Amino acid sequence: MTEPILQTTNLTKEFGKLVAVDDVNLEVERGEFRSLIGPNGAGKTTTFNLLTGALRPTSGTVTFNGEDVTGLPPHERVRKGLGRSFQITNIFSGLTVRENVRLSAQAAQHGDFRPTEEFLKRANTFEEVNAHTQRVLDRSGLSGRGEEVADNLAYGDKRRLEIAIVLATDPDMVLLDEPTAGMSAEETRATMDLIHEVLSDRTLLLIEHDIDLVMRVSDRITVLHRGAILAEGTPDAVSEDPEVRRAYFGGVEA
Ligand SMILES: Nc1ncnc2c1ncn2[C@@H]1O[C@H](COP(=O)(O)OP(=O)(O)OP(=O)(O)O)[C@@H](O)[C@H]1O
């Protein structure tokens, strides 16, 4: 078996007496579309935060691309290729689409927005970043929108820009935290299509509470319940698992 791109070992997060994430051993294979689901309070957001580095675990480790990243802050993980979806508030609304994408590319390369001495010494850097920015705009379907101010974009193009900002960090894997929260059925479908269109060659981990949505899009699903993994498998296998049905639907057979 090939080495998983992302692995957690005995990952645990306690908040006082509450064990929000309880000894989770998760392995995500390179290239797969994995979803992490679970009822309210199952520990999805806490797990997401442990993977991005926003939270430190009480115990256990996170390994990415064969490297222990447990102690690394979020921006270091992004630089190592563990991207995460940004909410719309991460768009700089007064800047153009191109400037937003370029800033993201630069931040991922250099860790901050200030040109360092080393950065200035590399004569090709600006050209490289500009070329990379253009590739990302093309790939995201925004090549005709580069000079538009982000705030003036239509809803669908704002979503494209969010994905472009993630893509600009050149991630091997993207963590998506409820990317369709608050959307209508039609917007949800369009956003999932967009994720497939733009990010299909990356490993994806979607954190989601909408079980119908994950059934449609995932290669494999991991079900969390009370902080622990309850079940794991293909959408068909998971949907037929009696324990999942009990946890998810409160014993009501759908
Ligand atoms: N900072 C915190 N301090 C104390 N308890 C917390 C904290 N964050 C989360 N919890 C608790 O940890 C448990 C897991 O919460 P988490 O938000 O990870 O679940 P979730 O699966 O994302 O739920 P939801 O679908 O409702 O967002 C819950 O009981 C929650 O109240």
The ligand as an SDF file (V2000), in Angstrom:
LIG
                    3D

 31 33  0  0  0  0  0  0  0  0999 V2000
  -13.1190   25.7000   22.2660 N   0  0  0  0  0  0  0  0  0  0  0  0
  -13.9170   24.7950   22.8520 C   0  0  0  0  0  0  0  0  0  0  0  0
  -14.0640   24.7480   24.1820 N   0  0  0  0  0  0  0  0  0  0  0  0
  -14.8560   23.8430   24.7780 C   0  0  0  0  0  0  0  0  0  0  0  0
  -15.5670   22.8950   24.1070 N   0  0  0  0  0  0  0  0  0  0  0  0
  -15.4740   22.9060   22.7790 C   0  0  0  0  0  0  0  0  0  0  0  0
  -14.6500   23.8390   22.0590 C   0  0  0  0  0  0  0  0  0  0  0  0
  -14.7710   23.5810   20.7290 N   0  0  0  0  0  0  0  0  0  0  0  0
  -15.6110   22.5490   20.6160 C   0  0  0  0  0  0  0  0  0  0  0  0
  -16.0420   22.1290   21.8320 N   0  0  0  0  0  0  0  0  0  0  0  0
  -16.9380   20.9950   22.1000 C   0  0  0  0  0  0  0  0  0  0  0  0
  -16.3590   19.8540   21.4790 O   0  0  0  0  0  0  0  0  0  0  0  0
  -17.3620   19.0230   20.9170 C   0  0  0  0  0  0  0  0  0  0  0  0
  -17.0910   18.8330   19.4420 C   0  0  0  0  0  0  0  0  0  0  0  0
  -17.3350   20.0730   18.7930 O   0  0  0  0  0  0  0  0  0  0  0  0
  -17.0730   20.3130   17.2390 P   0  0  0  0  0  0  0  0  0  0  0  0
  -17.4030   21.7390   16.9740 O   0  0  0  0  0  0  0  0  0  0  0  0
  -15.7260   19.8320   16.8720 O   0  0  0  0  0  0  0  0  0  0  0  0
  -18.1660   19.3670   16.6070 O   0  0  0  0  0  0  0  0  0  0  0  0
  -18.7720   19.3730   15.1340 P   0  0  0  0  0  0  0  0  0  0  0  0
  -18.8520   17.9390   14.7320 O   0  0  0  0  0  0  0  0  0  0  0  0
  -17.9980   20.2760   14.2710 O   0  0  0  0  0  0  0  0  0  0  0  0
  -20.2380   19.9320   15.3830 O   0  0  0  0  0  0  0  0  0  0  0  0
  -21.1630   20.8930   14.4600 P   0  0  0  0  0  0  0  0  0  0  0  0
  -21.6200   20.0600   13.3080 O   0  0  0  0  0  0  0  0  0  0  0  0
  -22.2750   21.2260   15.4120 O   0  0  0  0  0  0  0  0  0  0  0  0
  -20.3260   22.0630   14.0710 O   0  0  0  0  0  0  0  0  0  0  0  0
  -18.7090   19.7000   21.2080 C   0  0  0  0  0  0  0  0  0  0  0  0
  -19.2570   19.1120   22.3750 O   0  0  0  0  0  0  0  0  0  0  0  0
  -18.3110   21.1480   21.4700 C   0  0  0  0  0  0  0  0  0  0  0  0
  -19.2230   21.7560   22.3560 O   0  0  0  0  0  0  0  0  0  0  0  0
  1  2  1  0
  2  3  1  0
  2  7  2  0
  3  4  2  0
  4  5  1  0
  5  6  2  0
  6  7  1  0
  6 10  1  0
  7  8  1  0
  8  9  2  0
  9 10  1  0
 10 11  1  0
 11 12  1  0
 11 30  1  0
 12 13  1  0
 13 14  1  0
 13 28  1  0
 14 15  1  0
 15 16  1  0
 16 17  2  0
 16 18  1  0
 16 19  1  0
 19 20  1  0
 20 21  2  0
 20 22  1  0
 20 23  1  0
 23 24  1  0
 24 25  2  0
 24 26  1  0
 24 27  1  0
 28 29  1  0
 28 30  1  0
 30 31  1  0
M  END
$$$$
